Amino acid sequence: MNEESKIELTEEVFESHIVVRVSGQLDVTSGNVFEKFLTTHIHSEKIAVVIDMRGVEYLSSAGLRSLLLLVKQSRQYGTQLFFCNLSSFVNEIFEVSGFSSLMTVFPSLGEAVRQVGMLR
């Protein structure tokens, strides 16, 4: 984990999609790292990016801003953006902020990947 950004991002690339696993804190510092990392994938030729948020321990308003920018970019480029494995803390933030209505959220990685399969 990058101590400066307090976030760890790993990826698995598949034929039709990319799975990005996020761990740590998504705040003002790490939000920039997160945006740059995901922007590359959103602009790729893949039909979907699945963001596994199981390891997200903290989500600030700046982190929400980063997520919103990525959702807007994904719509502009025609890449589906799916979120999964939200902790109860992150899920509550999504609900209270209204983000759950803006984003496609799945309870598990398996369900998100099944949805990618239906896009083909």
C-alpha positions as CSV (number, residue, x, y, z in Angstrom):
1,M,0.0,0.0,0.0
2,N,1.3,3.4,-0.9
3,E,1.7,5.2,2.4
4,E,1.3,8.6,0.8
5,S,-2.1,7.8,-0.8
6,K,-3.3,5.1,1.7
7,I,-4.8,3.1,-1.1
8,E,-3.9,-0.2,-2.8
9,L,-5.2,-0.9,-6.3
10,T,-4.8,-4.3,-8.1
11,E,-6.2,-5.4,-11.4
12,E,-7.1,-8.5,-13.2
13,V,-7.6,-8.1,-17.0
14,F,-9.9,-10.4,-18.8
15,E,-11.1,-10.6,-22.4
16,S,-14.2,-8.4,-22.0
17,H,-13.6,-6.7,-18.7
18,I,-11.2,-5.6,-15.9
19,V,-11.6,-6.2,-12.2
20,V,-10.1,-3.6,-10.0
21,R,-9.7,-4.3,-6.3
22,V,-9.6,-1.3,-4.0
23,S,-8.2,-1.4,-0.4
24,G,-7.6,1.3,2.1
25,Q,-8.9,4.8,2.2
26,L,-10.5,6.7,-0.6
27,D,-10.1,10.4,0.3
28,V,-8.7,13.6,-1.2
29,T,-5.1,12.2,-1.5
30,S,-5.9,8.7,-2.8
31,G,-8.8,9.9,-4.9
32,N,-6.4,11.4,-7.5
33,V,-4.4,8.1,-7.6
34,F,-7.7,6.2,-7.9
35,E,-9.0,8.4,-10.7
36,K,-5.8,8.2,-12.8
37,F,-5.7,4.4,-12.4
38,L,-9.3,3.9,-13.4
39,T,-9.4,6.4,-16.2
40,T,-6.9,4.3,-18.1
41,H,-9.2,1.3,-17.9
42,I,-12.4,3.3,-18.7
43,H,-10.7,4.5,-21.9
44,S,-9.7,0.9,-22.9
45,E,-11.5,-1.4,-25.3
46,K,-13.1,-3.4,-22.5
47,I,-16.9,-3.3,-22.2
48,A,-16.8,-3.1,-18.4
49,V,-14.8,-2.3,-15.3
50,V,-15.8,-4.0,-12.1
51,I,-14.6,-2.2,-9.0
52,D,-14.4,-4.5,-6.0
53,M,-14.6,-2.3,-2.9
54,R,-14.4,-5.0,-0.3
55,G,-11.2,-3.5,1.2
56,V,-12.3,0.2,1.4
57,E,-12.1,1.2,5.0
58,Y,-12.9,4.9,4.6
59,L,-14.7,7.0,2.0
60,S,-14.7,10.8,2.2
61,S,-16.7,13.4,0.2
62,A,-13.5,13.8,-2.0
63,G,-13.6,10.0,-2.6
64,L,-17.3,10.3,-3.6
65,R,-16.3,13.1,-6.0
66,S,-13.7,10.8,-7.6
67,L,-16.3,8.0,-8.0
68,L,-18.8,10.4,-9.6
69,L,-16.2,11.7,-12.1
70,L,-15.4,8.1,-13.1
71,V,-19.1,7.3,-13.5
72,K,-19.5,10.3,-15.8
73,Q,-16.4,9.3,-17.8
74,S,-17.6,5.7,-18.2
75,R,-20.9,6.9,-19.6
76,Q,-19.0,9.2,-22.0
77,Y,-16.8,6.4,-23.3
78,G,-19.4,3.7,-23.3
79,T,-17.7,1.5,-20.7
80,Q,-19.9,-0.1,-18.1
81,L,-18.8,0.6,-14.5
82,F,-19.9,-1.9,-11.9
83,F,-19.3,-1.7,-8.1
84,C,-19.4,-4.7,-5.8
85,N,-18.7,-5.9,-2.3
86,L,-19.5,-2.6,-0.5
87,S,-19.0,-2.7,3.2
88,S,-21.9,-1.7,5.3
89,F,-20.1,1.6,6.0
90,V,-19.6,2.4,2.2
91,N,-23.1,1.1,1.4
92,E,-24.6,3.5,3.9
93,I,-22.7,6.4,2.4
94,F,-23.9,5.4,-1.1
95,E,-27.5,5.3,0.2
96,V,-27.4,8.6,2.1
97,S,-25.7,10.5,-0.7
98,G,-27.9,9.1,-3.4
99,F,-25.0,7.5,-5.2
100,S,-26.7,4.1,-5.1
101,S,-29.2,5.4,-7.7
102,L,-26.3,6.7,-9.9
103,M,-24.2,3.6,-9.8
104,T,-24.7,-0.1,-10.6
105,V,-23.9,-2.0,-7.4
106,F,-23.8,-5.8,-6.9
107,P,-23.5,-7.6,-3.6
108,S,-20.7,-9.8,-4.8
109,L,-17.9,-9.9,-7.5
110,G,-19.5,-13.1,-9.0
111,E,-22.8,-11.3,-9.6
112,A,-21.1,-8.3,-11.2
113,V,-19.0,-10.6,-13.5
114,R,-22.2,-12.5,-14.5
115,Q,-23.7,-9.1,-15.5
116,V,-20.6,-8.4,-17.7
117,G,-21.2,-11.8,-19.4
118,M,-24.8,-10.7,-20.2
119,L,-23.5,-7.5,-22.0
120,R,-21.7,-9.4,-24.8
